[in-house]
Amino acid sequence: MNEKHVDQGRRSFWKTMAGMTWKERAKYYWYYYGKYTIIGLLLLIMMGDIIYQTVKEKPEVLLRGTAVNVKMPPEMERKLTDDVLPYIGGEDPQRQVVELAPNVLATADFQMRSVLRTKFQGGAYDYVLMDQTALDLIVPMESFADLSLLISKEKLEKWNERFAYVQTDEDTRLPVAINITGTPLAEGCTYEGEYIYIAFPVIESRADVVEPFFDYLTMELLTTGD
């Protein structure tokens, strides 16, 4: 369609409209161009929604964790955020969150072990919530932090029986995970076996949150009567 035809069409349209009342013009326009108007409005709404979703403020993730062989319902994830934030410097549970991504690790799943090892070493997670099977499979990866370097000596002694240890040689045992079985946090989760643990990957940049997070776990442990 060249410019001449466009100009002729425009003049024909306005000539037709000129002899009509406003009501007739509205009916004429809607009859011939209504569907295009609707399509245009829908496109504008879709574009507006895309722009809004792109620019709207996303929650700040203060702690990023994974649950391996453990299921935690959404209401418990929300409670985890609400409870942990005060310990790690959070102020607004509507804008700051504690994340928990699910993963499944089976005894023969060598590929998933490799994936998790890469994620731990790359700093993808700040903490790991897991069952006994996952703990036994992940500990040999040497991906968990030595908690004796991150938690005060007094706290280590007080909660000694709650730690899972790894034997490095004849004389050395290192605490690498915390048994939280029986706590309100654990009671809200679904997992196989008798025990549930939390550990922290070796990430120096996030070491500052481990002891505050442990303080939260301590309050949880106190409710078990241990």
N, C-alpha and C positions, 0 to 999 in steps of 0.2 A: 504494500500500500504506500503510494507516494504522497508527498506533501499536498499536492493539488487535491487528491481525493479526500484527504483528511480535512482540508479547509472546506470543501464542498459539503461534507457530512456535518461539520460543525455549524455551517450557515443554515443547512436544512433543519437541523435540530432546533436552533434558536428561532427560526422562522415559524416552525410548528408550535413552539411553546409561546410565542408572542401573542397568538390569538386565543389563548386559553385563560381561564380563571386559575387562581392558585390551587384550588382543589383539583381541577382537571390536570394541571401540570404535575401535581404530586402523583396522581394515578398513572399518568403517562410515563413519568420517570420510573415509577416502581414496576410497571408492567415490562418495560424494556431493559431496565438497568438494576432492578431490585436484587437479583441473584448475585450480580457482581459486587453490589454494595455489601451483601452479607458475607461473601467470600473475603472481601477486603477487611471487614471488621474482624472476622475470625483470624485472619493473618496478623492483624495488629495486636489482637489479644495474645496470640501465641508468641509473637515476638516480644511483647511486653513481659510475659511470664518467663521466657528464656532469659531476658536481661535481668529480671528480678532474682531468679534462681542463681544467676552468675555472680551478682554483686552483693547479695544479702550476706550478712555477717554469719560466718560459720563458728560453731563452738570451738574454743581453744582446748586442745587435748593436753592435759597436764600429766597424765600417766597413760602409757599405751601397753596393754598386756595381752596375753593369750591364755585361753583355757584349753588345755590339752586333755582330751578324754573326759572333760567335765562340761556339763550343761548348766548354765545359769539363766534363769528366766529374766525377761526385761525389767520386772519390778525390782529384782535383786541388783541388777546392773545400776539402776537408778539410785538404789539405796547405797550401793558401794560408792558412787560419786558423791552423794550427799554426806556420807560418813567420813570419807577419806579427805575431802577437800580441805577442811580446817587444819589437818596435820601437814599438808604439803604446800600451804600458802595460797590455797584457792579462796575465792571470795564469793563467786556467783555460780551456783549449780546450774543456772539456766544458760550460762555462757561458757562454762568450763566443765569438762567431763573427764571421767576415768574410763578408758576404753577397754574392752575385753573381746578379742577376736577368737572365734572357735577354731580348734584344730583337732584332728583325730590321729593318734599314733598307735599302730598295732605292732606286735613283736616282729613280724616278718616284713614290715614296711620300710625297707631300706631307703627308698626314694624320699619318703616324708622325713625320715631322720636327716637326710642330707639337706632338704629344704629348711627344716627347723634350725639346723646348725648354721646355715648361711644367714638366716634371719637373725639369730641370736648374735652372731659375730658382726653383722651389719648394723646392729642397734635398732632393729625393727620393734623390739619389745623391751619394756622396762621391768616387767615382772611376768612370772609364769605360774599359773594355777593348774595343778595336775593331779592325777591319781597315782597310785603306787606303780602301776605298769609304766606310765610315762616317765616317772622319776627314775626307775631302774634303767630305762632305755636312754635317757638323756644324760644322766650323770657321766657315763664313759666319754661323752663328747667333750668334757671339760669346758662346758659353756657357762656353768654357774659360778657366780662370784663366791669367794671365801668370805662368809659373813663375819668372821672374826676380825676382818679388816674394816668392816663397815658399821658394826654395832659395838657399843661400849662393852668392856669386860664385865661390868656389873650385870648388864642385861643378859649377856651370854651365860653367865653363871646361874642367874635366876631361872632362865628358861632352858637350861641345858637339856632336860629330858624331852623337850619339844623339837629339838633340832635333828635333822637327818645328816649323818656324817659320811664322808668318803675317806677311805684309808689310803693315804698316799705312800706310806712306807710303814715299817714295823712300829715306829714310835709316833707317827703323826696322823691325826684325824682332823679333817677340816669340816666345819659346819657349812652345808651348802643349801639347805632347804628347811622350812619351818612347817611342822605338822600342825595344821589348824583344825583337825578333826574335832567335832563337837561344838565349834563356835557358831554363833548365829550366821556368819557368812557361809560356813560350810554346810549348815543345815538347810540353807536355801538352794544348794546345788544338788545336781544328780550326777553320780559317778559310780563306777564299778569298784568293788573291793572295800577294804576296811578304812583306808586312810586317804586324806587329801592334803596336799602340800602347796606352799608358795615358795618360789625361789626367784633369784634375780640374776639375769645374764651379766656377764662381765662387760660393763659399760662405764668407763671412768667418768664420762660427762654427766651421768645420771646418778652417781654414787651419793649425791647430796640428798636424794629423796628416799633412800633405803631406810635409814634410821627413823625418820618421821613416819614412814609407812609401817615400820615395825612397831612404833608406838601405838598406831591404830590397831595392829594385830594383837598387841599386848592387852588392850582393852577388851578385844574379842576373847582372848584366852582367859581373862579373868572371869568371864561369865560361865566358863565351863567348870569352875570350881577347882581347877588344877593349882 
